[in-house]
């Protein structure tokens, strides 16, 4: 009953309240991003969302965040690594999770929910088996079980197990508990040093562990890029 009827209503209410009550904060951060990093203020990236009933495939949507990195490039015109482009200001935005405030718009639009498995990258999705892709039978969330149980400090396998645990036990009380645990972690800065870790993509982790061949890795990376190009 909660999952089918009330969860979406609460998402709309919460996202609207966030945008209205914290409009001043959005404005301040936008100005700071503009001054320190320039345009664009909002970073947009295609992410896989909930599976569509008609096609059985994940809906691809644009995720919104405040920008945290520069556009610095090497002599050949290629973007430098994330570690180099991530500024101190950007690192602070990430450590406080303030960079994720624009995702309230995604929640209001219906692409995301307040609570659910975090939306990963398309290049992560193509490496998932059918069981793991069951995480996409619910809307991705601003926060989820994996985020309050380790986030970047746990393995990919552990993250996915937390995601599977969530989709099998969606409830109002469960969501309230995750909201409370998220607030404690953000306000208490329990994991501020770990949030800045740059982790491997899922495919990169599988490649390093020898769970996929280089040929398979390249094939799936090409598949992910084609999905992005066709959108």
C-alpha positions as CSV (number, residue, x, y, z in Angstrom):
1,X,0.0,0.0,0.0
2,X,2.8,2.5,1.0
3,X,5.0,1.6,-2.0
4,X,2.1,1.8,-4.5
5,X,0.2,4.8,-3.3
6,X,1.8,6.9,-0.6
7,X,5.5,6.9,-1.3
8,X,5.1,9.1,-4.4
9,X,2.9,11.6,-2.6
10,X,5.5,11.9,0.2
11,X,8.2,12.4,-2.4
12,X,6.3,15.3,-4.0
13,X,5.6,16.9,-0.7
14,X,9.2,16.5,0.6
15,X,10.8,17.8,-2.7
16,X,8.5,20.8,-2.8
17,X,9.2,21.7,0.8
18,X,13.0,21.3,0.2
19,X,12.9,23.6,-2.8
20,X,10.8,26.3,-1.0
21,X,12.3,26.2,2.5
22,X,15.9,25.9,1.3
23,X,15.6,28.3,-1.7
24,X,18.0,30.6,0.1
25,X,20.6,27.8,0.4
26,X,20.2,26.8,-3.3
27,X,20.8,30.5,-4.2
28,X,23.9,30.9,-2.0
29,X,25.5,27.6,-3.3
30,X,24.7,28.5,-6.9
31,X,26.4,31.9,-6.5
32,X,29.5,30.3,-5.0
33,X,29.7,27.6,-7.7
34,X,29.4,30.4,-10.3
35,X,32.2,32.4,-8.7
36,X,34.6,29.5,-8.0
37,X,33.9,27.1,-10.9
38,X,32.1,29.1,-13.5
39,X,29.4,27.8,-15.8
40,X,27.5,25.5,-15.9
41,X,26.4,25.7,-12.3
42,X,24.4,22.5,-12.6
43,X,26.1,19.3,-13.5
44,X,23.9,17.0,-15.6
45,X,24.5,13.3,-16.2
46,X,22.5,10.5,-17.7
47,X,21.7,7.8,-15.1
48,X,19.5,4.6,-15.3
49,X,16.3,4.8,-13.4
50,X,13.3,2.6,-12.7
51,X,12.4,-0.1,-15.3
52,X,9.5,0.9,-17.5
53,X,6.6,-1.5,-17.5
54,X,6.1,-1.4,-21.3
55,X,9.7,-2.1,-22.3
56,X,11.1,-3.8,-19.3
57,X,14.2,-1.6,-19.7
58,X,15.6,1.1,-17.4
59,X,14.4,4.6,-18.0
60,X,17.4,6.9,-18.6
61,X,17.1,10.3,-17.1
62,X,19.2,13.4,-16.4
63,X,20.5,13.6,-12.8
64,X,21.1,17.1,-11.5
65,X,23.8,18.1,-9.1
66,X,25.8,21.3,-8.3
67,X,29.0,21.3,-10.2
68,X,32.1,20.3,-8.1
69,X,34.9,19.9,-10.8
70,X,36.6,22.1,-13.3
71,X,36.9,21.5,-17.0
72,X,40.7,21.3,-17.0
73,X,42.1,19.4,-20.0
74,X,45.5,18.0,-21.0
75,X,47.5,19.0,-24.1
76,X,45.5,16.7,-26.3
77,X,42.1,18.1,-25.2
78,X,41.2,15.3,-22.9
79,X,39.7,16.0,-19.5
80,X,42.1,15.5,-16.6
81,X,41.4,12.9,-13.9
82,X,38.6,13.5,-11.4
83,X,41.2,13.8,-8.6
84,X,42.9,16.8,-10.4
85,X,39.7,18.5,-11.4
86,X,38.0,18.2,-8.0
87,X,38.6,21.5,-6.2
88,X,38.7,22.1,-2.4
89,X,35.3,23.8,-2.7
90,X,33.9,21.0,-4.7
91,X,35.3,18.4,-2.2
92,X,33.6,20.4,0.6
93,X,30.3,20.3,-1.3
94,X,30.6,16.6,-1.7
95,X,31.6,15.9,1.9
96,X,28.5,17.8,3.1
97,X,26.3,16.3,0.4
98,X,25.2,19.8,-0.6
99,X,26.1,19.1,-4.2
100,X,23.1,16.7,-4.3
101,X,20.5,19.3,-3.4
102,X,19.3,19.8,-7.0
103,X,18.2,16.2,-7.0
104,X,15.0,17.5,-5.4
105,X,14.0,18.5,-8.9
106,X,14.5,14.9,-10.1
107,X,12.3,13.7,-7.2
108,X,9.6,16.2,-8.1
109,X,9.7,15.2,-11.7
110,X,9.3,11.5,-10.7
111,X,12.7,10.3,-11.9
112,X,13.8,9.6,-8.3
113,X,12.5,9.0,-4.8
114,X,13.7,10.4,-1.5
115,X,14.8,6.9,-0.5
116,X,15.9,4.1,-2.8
117,X,19.1,2.6,-4.3
118,X,21.4,5.4,-5.5
119,X,21.3,6.0,-9.3
120,X,24.6,4.7,-10.7
121,X,26.1,5.2,-14.1
122,X,25.0,3.6,-17.3
123,X,28.5,2.1,-17.6
124,X,27.9,0.4,-14.2
125,X,24.5,-0.9,-15.2
126,X,25.8,-2.8,-18.3
127,X,28.0,-5.0,-16.0
128,X,25.1,-6.0,-13.7
129,X,23.6,-9.4,-13.8
130,X,19.8,-9.9,-13.8
131,X,19.6,-10.2,-10.1
132,X,21.5,-7.0,-9.4
133,X,19.4,-5.1,-12.0
134,X,16.4,-5.9,-9.9
135,X,17.5,-2.8,-7.9
136,X,15.9,-0.9,-10.8
137,X,12.4,-2.2,-10.0
138,X,12.1,0.7,-7.7
139,X,13.0,4.4,-8.2
140,X,16.5,5.4,-7.4
141,X,16.8,7.5,-4.3
142,X,18.6,10.5,-2.8
143,X,19.8,8.2,-0.1
144,X,19.4,4.5,0.6
145,X,20.5,1.6,2.8
146,X,23.9,1.3,1.1
147,X,24.6,5.0,1.9
148,X,23.8,4.7,5.6
149,X,25.8,1.5,5.9
150,X,29.2,2.5,4.5
151,X,28.7,4.3,1.2
152,X,32.2,4.4,-0.4
153,X,33.8,2.3,2.3
154,X,32.0,-0.9,1.4
155,X,32.5,-3.2,-1.7
156,X,30.3,-3.1,-4.7
157,X,28.9,-6.5,-3.7
158,X,28.0,-5.2,-0.3
159,X,26.3,-2.1,-1.8
160,X,24.2,-4.3,-4.1
161,X,23.2,-6.6,-1.2
162,X,22.0,-3.5,0.7
163,X,20.0,-2.4,-2.4
164,X,18.4,-5.9,-2.7
165,X,17.5,-5.8,1.0
166,X,15.8,-2.5,0.5
167,X,13.7,-3.4,-2.5
168,X,12.5,-6.6,-0.8
169,X,11.4,-4.6,2.4
170,X,10.1,-1.2,1.3
171,X,8.1,0.3,4.1
172,X,7.2,3.7,5.5
173,X,9.0,3.0,8.8
174,X,12.0,1.7,6.9
175,X,12.2,4.9,4.8
176,X,11.9,7.1,7.9
177,X,14.7,5.2,9.6
178,X,17.0,5.7,6.5
179,X,16.1,9.5,6.5
180,X,17.1,9.7,10.2
181,X,20.3,7.8,9.7
182,X,21.2,9.9,6.7
183,X,20.7,13.1,8.6
184,X,22.9,11.8,11.4
185,X,25.7,11.0,9.1
186,X,25.5,14.3,7.2
187,X,25.2,16.5,10.2
188,X,27.6,14.4,12.4
189,X,30.2,14.1,9.6
190,X,30.8,10.5,10.5
191,X,32.3,9.6,7.2
192,X,33.6,12.9,5.9
193,X,37.1,11.6,5.2
194,X,35.7,8.6,3.3
195,X,33.2,10.4,1.1
196,X,36.1,12.0,-0.8
197,X,37.5,8.6,-1.9
198,X,37.5,8.1,-5.7
199,X,36.3,4.6,-6.2
200,X,36.5,2.4,-9.3
201,X,33.4,2.1,-11.5
202,X,31.8,-1.3,-11.1
203,X,33.2,-2.5,-14.4
204,X,36.7,-1.4,-13.5
205,X,36.4,-3.2,-10.2
206,X,35.4,-6.4,-12.0
207,X,38.2,-6.0,-14.4
208,X,40.8,-5.6,-11.7
209,X,39.5,-8.6,-9.8
210,X,39.6,-10.7,-13.0
211,X,35.9,-11.3,-13.0
212,X,35.6,-10.0,-16.6
213,X,38.1,-10.2,-19.5
214,X,39.5,-7.1,-21.1
215,X,37.5,-8.0,-24.3
216,X,34.3,-8.3,-22.4
217,X,35.0,-5.0,-20.5
218,X,35.6,-3.1,-23.8
219,X,32.5,-4.6,-25.4
220,X,30.2,-3.6,-22.5
221,X,31.8,-0.1,-22.3
222,X,31.0,0.3,-26.0
223,X,27.4,-0.9,-25.3
224,X,27.0,1.7,-22.6
225,X,28.3,4.5,-24.8
226,X,25.8,3.5,-27.6
227,X,23.0,3.6,-25.1
228,X,24.0,7.2,-24.2
229,X,24.3,8.2,-27.8
230,X,20.9,6.8,-28.7
231,X,19.1,8.6,-25.9
